[in-house]
Amino acid sequence: GFMKGLPQTSRRILEEARTMAPDHPGVLAQFGVWHMDVFRRGGKSGAKRLKADFETGLGYWREAQAIDPGNFSMSLHGAFILLSMEDPAYADEAKTVLQRIANAPTGNDLDASFAARAKTVLGHLDGDGQDALEDDLNAWLGRK
């Protein structure tokens, strides 16, 4: 199950990274996504047990994007978590991030694949692709 020690180990590693590089956008993004994903998977009770907070994680993720908007992997990961929360306010923010990635110049194949993924998900959001959207989110995030 989800509570078999991996979230605790991940948190410990991320906290160590934060002591070494507290303002590094990769560290901020990873720690933010950790908080958000623990809440997504474990709900309020699971998040409380692991001392995770969705809004705290969202703040770290936003800060990381402000510092390094070119980190498409972490931007996508956070946007997909926001979409999985099924909250219109979060969905709007996720769409903005996906549009930025979809329209960004891509300098390599990895960035191009992230841009293509963003375009695909935007297509699901603009059309009637709820099942396809859920499949894409589950493929990226894993099931709740």
C-alpha positions in Angstrom: 0.0 0.0 0.0 0.8 3.7 -0.2 1.8 4.0 3.5 4.6 1.4 3.4 7.4 3.8 4.1 8.2 5.3 0.7 6.5 8.7 1.5 8.4 9.0 4.7 11.7 8.1 3.1 11.1 10.5 0.2 10.2 13.3 2.6 13.4 12.7 4.6 15.5 12.8 1.4 13.8 16.0 0.2 14.2 17.7 3.6 18.0 16.9 3.4 18.1 18.4 -0.1 16.3 21.5 1.2 18.9 22.0 3.8 21.7 21.8 1.1 19.9 23.9 -1.5 16.8 25.6 -0.1 16.2 27.8 -3.1 16.9 25.3 -5.9 13.9 25.1 -8.1 14.2 21.3 -8.6 14.2 20.8 -4.8 11.3 23.2 -4.3 9.3 21.5 -7.1 9.9 18.0 -5.8 9.0 18.9 -2.2 5.9 20.7 -3.4 4.8 17.8 -5.6 5.5 15.4 -2.6 3.0 17.4 -0.4 0.4 17.6 -3.2 0.7 13.9 -4.2 0.5 12.6 -0.6 -2.7 14.5 -0.2 -4.0 13.3 -3.6 -3.3 9.7 -2.7 -4.0 9.6 1.0 -6.7 12.3 1.5 -6.8 14.5 4.5 -6.1 11.7 7.0 -3.1 10.3 5.1 -1.7 13.8 4.6 -2.2 14.6 8.3 -0.4 11.3 9.3 2.5 12.2 7.0 2.5 15.9 7.9 1.8 16.8 4.3 -0.2 19.9 3.3 -1.6 20.4 -0.2 -1.5 24.3 0.0 2.0 24.2 1.3 3.1 21.9 -1.6 1.3 24.1 -4.1 3.2 27.1 -2.8 6.6 25.3 -3.2 5.6 24.2 -6.7 4.5 27.7 -7.7 7.7 29.1 -6.4 9.8 26.6 -8.3 7.9 27.4 -11.5 8.5 31.2 -11.0 12.3 30.5 -10.7 12.5 27.9 -13.5 9.5 27.8 -15.9 11.6 25.6 -18.2 11.4 22.6 -15.9 8.6 21.1 -17.9 8.6 17.8 -16.0 7.8 19.3 -12.7 5.4 21.8 -14.2 3.5 18.9 -15.9 3.5 16.8 -12.7 2.0 19.6 -10.6 -0.5 20.5 -13.3 -1.7 16.9 -13.5 -2.1 16.7 -9.8 -4.1 19.9 -9.9 -6.4 18.4 -12.6 -6.8 15.3 -10.5 -8.2 17.3 -7.6 -11.3 18.1 -9.7 -11.5 21.7 -8.5 -12.3 24.3 -11.1 -9.9 26.9 -9.6 -7.0 24.3 -9.7 -8.1 23.2 -13.2 -7.7 26.8 -14.5 -4.2 27.1 -13.1 -3.3 23.7 -14.5 -4.6 24.8 -18.0 -2.5 27.9 -17.8 0.6 25.8 -17.1 -0.2 23.3 -19.8 -0.7 26.1 -22.4 2.6 27.6 -21.4 4.4 24.3 -22.0 2.4 23.4 -25.1 3.4 26.8 -26.7 7.0 26.9 -25.5 9.9 26.5 -27.9 11.4 23.1 -27.4 15.1 22.7 -27.6 15.3 18.9 -27.3 13.3 15.8 -27.7 12.4 15.5 -24.1 10.9 19.0 -24.0 9.1 18.3 -27.2 7.6 15.2 -25.6 6.4 17.2 -22.6 4.9 19.8 -25.0 3.1 17.0 -26.9 1.8 15.6 -23.6 0.5 19.1 -22.6 -1.2 19.5 -26.0 -2.9 16.1 -25.6 -4.2 16.8 -22.2 -5.4 20.3 -23.3 -7.3 18.5 -26.1 -9.0 16.3 -23.5 -10.0 19.3 -21.4 -11.3 21.3 -24.4 -13.2 18.4 -25.8 -15.3 15.7 -24.1 -12.4 13.5 -23.2 -13.0 12.8 -19.5 -12.1 9.1 -19.8 -9.0 9.9 -21.9 -8.1 12.6 -19.4 -8.3 10.2 -16.5 -6.3 7.6 -18.4 -3.5 10.2 -19.1 -3.5 11.4 -15.5 -3.4 7.9 -14.1 -0.6 7.0 -16.5 1.5 9.9 -15.3 0.6 10.0 -11.6 -0.5 6.4 -10.8 -4.0 5.7 -9.5 -5.2 7.2 -6.2 
